[in-house]
Amino acid sequence: MKLKLLAAAVLGLSGMASAWAADPFVIKDIRVEGLQRTEPGTVFNYLPVKVGDTFNDDKAHESIKALFATGFFNDVRVESRGDVVIVTVAERPVITQLNINGAKEFSKDQLKKALKDNGFAESRIFDQALLDGAVQELKRQYYSRGKYSVDVSPKVTKLDRNRVAVTLDISEGITARIKDIHIVGAHAFDESDLRDQMSLTQGGWMSWITKDDQYSKQKLTGDLEKLKAFYQNRGYLEFNIDSTRSRSAPTRKRST
């Protein structure tokens, strides 16, 4: 039986499709091979051709592009065997398990929601770029709590039926805490009055509960805006903060 390879492509690697000229023919049947999880009906829904259509090289290219655009497949091949079109696909793996270990500062549900909002969750198609983004998102969540030494180690385990389990091991590290706050160049108001406008503090005996001495870039940015508003509301319309500077020092481990 004569087999004609009409087109094959791996988009994102070559960006081009290789094609061999084939005589047009009326499609008698369409077969889909290589599926492990995806239903054949899903492939048929995305294919721009159906039984009874005239098939040619252009239709082969359109079919490949349409199936790649779904994001479900790593590879798509279109062949003909007589008047039958054969579509062979290689599915991208799906995330069936997402495990987070070592989280104490946040609940696992909080972290999973943050990841889901960024497109990484169970039942989603696995993509290495999304995993890299998930690691960065977890770090961002911890940075907001002053844990700048956090480490997130991802592990991907292949399962049957082209599925994967993703494990994210978190080492939260030590929280960055504020020892001193100095405001330089303030003359119109006492430094203590200015510090009262800020949410960041040097800490006190209740800080182990309030955690108000935990350093956070986001909080610092908000505090700078508060200081600016404080001055401007009192007539200092040209008030400006020239620079901010933070210095880290070795910190003894302390319970959070």
Residue, then its C-alpha position, 0 to 999 in steps of 0.5 A: m500500500k502506498l504511503k505519502l508523507l504530506a507534511a510534518a513539523v515541529l513548531g518552535l524548533s524549526g518554525m517551518a514545515s517540511a512538505w512533499a508534493a502530493d496529488p489532491f484527493v477526496i478524503k474517505d477517512i481520517r485516523v488519529e494515532g498517538l493519543q493517550r489522554t486526549e479524546p479523538g473527538t477533540v482532534f477532529n474538532y480542531l482539524p480544518v478538514k473532514v471526510g468528503d473534503t479535497f485534501n492537498d498540501d495546503k490542507a496538510h499545513e493548515s491541519i498541522k498549524a491548527l493542532f499545534a495552536t491548541g497547545f496540546f501536542n509536542d509534535v504533529r505529523v500528517e500522512s496519507r495512505g491512499d485516500v485516508v488521512i492519518v494524523t499522528v500526534a505526540e501529546r504534551p504531558v499533563i500535571t496530575q500531582l502538584n506537591i508543595n513541601g516545607a511551607k510554613e509561612f503560607s498554607k499550601d492552599q495559598l501557594k497553590k492558588a498563587l500558582k494557579d493564577n499564574g497558569f500552573a496547576e493540576s490538570r494543566i498542560f506541563d510546560q518547563a517555562l511555566l514551571d520556571g515561572a512557578v518557582q519565581e512566583l513562590k519566591r515572590q510570595y516569600y520576598s513579600r514576607g521578608k524571606y529573601s533567602v528562600d530556596v525553591s527546588p522543583k522536581v518533575t516525575k514522569l508517570d504513566r499515560n504521559r502524566v507528570a507529578v511536580t514537587l516543589d521543595i521549599s526551604e524558607g530560610i531566615t526572615a530579614r528583620i529591621k534593626d534600625i531605621h534612619i531618616v537623613g536630611a529631615h529638618a522640619f519634622d522630628e525623625s520619630d514623627l516620620r517613623d510613626q508614618m511608616s508601617l515598617t518599624q525597628g520592632g518592639w516587644m510585640s513584634w514577634i506577634t505583629k511581625d512589623d519589623q519584617y523587612s519588605k521592599q513592597k512595604l518600604t515602597g508604600d512607606l515612602e509614598k506615605l512620607k511623601a504624602f505627609y510632607q505634601n499635605r503640610g505644604y512641602l510640594e517640592f518634597n523629594i526622597d533622594s535615595t533609599r539604602s538598606r544594608s544586611a548583616p548576619t542574623r541569628k535564627r529567630s522563631t517567626 
